[in-house]
């Protein structure tokens, strides 16, 4: 998992570095606060941070052999991921249909803004989707398979991935939405 996460970190790092380079070289790059919904994405960030907390609690419950606690906190984590994805879909819909920002068109300035914004947030959204599916599979194994304290290793690997996805979002939120 660590090798996979290192490769993924390099992918996100390259995307954010390219975003920064394009933004720095563009004279008409829009101010993110004028185009993007900062309050909505701040809530989305808070939601993912909370889902990291519930993931820690799910892992702790699995290590104690507490199946009910594990189930409750995994469902909360998965729910947080699903709500995040729903809000991201809402944000994209609003940008495309309300503000007319697309991959190739941006009425607020540089056309590459839309390209980089949708590429970075879409890549992250794909990772959240994968994480939700992965966590759901781990939950199903715990519910219908063998649940034991040794099972906590599987949960811990899933937690590593989920925390990584959350950390990446904090970086995306900071560099794309705030700065």
N, C-alpha and C positions, 0 to 999 in steps of 0.2 A: 504494500500500500504506500509506503514511503517513497518508493521510486515513482510510482504513478503520480503521487501528489507533487513531487519535485518537477516532473514533466509538465503537469498542469500549471504549476506556479510559473514556470518559464513561459508557457503559452499566454497566461493572463498578463505576465510581466511584459511580454512583447506587444500585446494589444494595447496596454496602458502606455507603454513607451512610444508606440506609433501615434497614439492619440495625442500625447504630450507634444511630440515633434510637429504634428500637423497643426495643432492648436497654436504653438509658438510661432510657426512660420506663416500663419494666416492673419492678415490685417483685419478681416471682417468676421472673426469667430464670434458667435453670439455669447452673451453673458448667460450662463446656465440658468440663473434665477429668472431670466426673462422668458425662457422657453419651457423649462422643466418645472414640474410641480414639486418643489422642495418639501412642503409639509407632508405630502403623500409619501414621498420616498424616505423622509425621516421616520415616518411611522413604519414603513416597510423595513427599514434598518432596525428599529426597535423590535419589531416582530421577529426578525431573524436572530437578534441577540437573545430574546426570550426563548426562542426555540433551541438555542445552544444550551441555555440553562436547563430546559426540560430534557434535553439529550443527556446532560450530565446526570440528571436525576434518574433517567431510564437506565443508564449504565450502572449507577450506584445500586439501584433496585435489582438489576440482573446479577450483580456481584453478591448481593445478599440472598439471592434465591427468591426474591419477592416478585412473583409473577404478576400479581394484581398491580403493584406499583409500576413495574416495568411496562405493562400494557397501557396503563393510564398515561404515563409520561411519553411513551412512544407515540401514542395517538395524538397527544398534544403537539409533539414535535412535527409529526406528519401534517397535522392540521395547520400549523404555522407555515409550513412550506407550501401547502396548497393555497392558503390565503395570500401569501406572498406572490405566488404565480398568478392568481386572479387579479391582484392589484397591478401587477406588471402588465397583464393583458389590458386592463382598464387604461393604464398610463399610455401604452402604445396606441390604443384605439383613439384616445384623446389627442395624442400628438399627430397621428395620421389624418384623422377626420376633422378634428377641431382646429388644430394649428397648421395643418397641411405640411408637416415635416415628414419627409420620406427618405429613402436611401439616397436618392439623387436630387432632391429638392428641399430647400430650406429658406423660407421667406425671411428669416431672421439674420441671415448672413451666409457664411461659407457652406457650400453644399456638402462638403465632407463631414460637417457636423452630424448630419443624419446618418451617413454611412457608418461613421465610427461609433456613434451612440447606439444604433441598433445592433451593430456587430458585437460590441462589448456587452451590452445588457442581454442580447439574445444568447450569446455564448454562456453567460452566467446563468440565464434562465434555463438553458439546456442542462446545466450542471445541477440546478435545483431540482429540475424534473427527474433527472437520474437519481439524485439523492432521495427524493420522495419515493421513487420506485424501489430503490435499494433498502431504505428504512422499512417500507411496507413488506418486502420479502423477509427481512430480518424479524419483523413483528410476526409474520405468519409462521415462520420456523419456530419462534418462541411459543406461539399459541398452540400450534398443532403438531409440532415436532417434539424433540426432547428439550425440555427446559431444565437447565442445571446451572450450577455456579460456573462450570467450564464454558457454558454457552456465552458467558460474559465476554470472552475473547472475540466472538463474532460481533457482539454489540460494540465492543471497543473499536474495532476496525471501522464499523459504520459511523461511529461517533467521530473518529478522526476525519473522515471524509466530510461529514456534516459541518464540523467546526472549520474545516478548510474553506468550504463554500461560503460560510458566514463571514470569515475573515476577508475573503476576496471581495464580498459585497461591501464591506466597510471601506475597503480601498477604492472600489468603483464609485461608491457614494461620495467619498471624499474628493477624488480626482475629477470625476465627470460632472457631479452635481454641485459641489460646493466651491471648488477652486476655479 
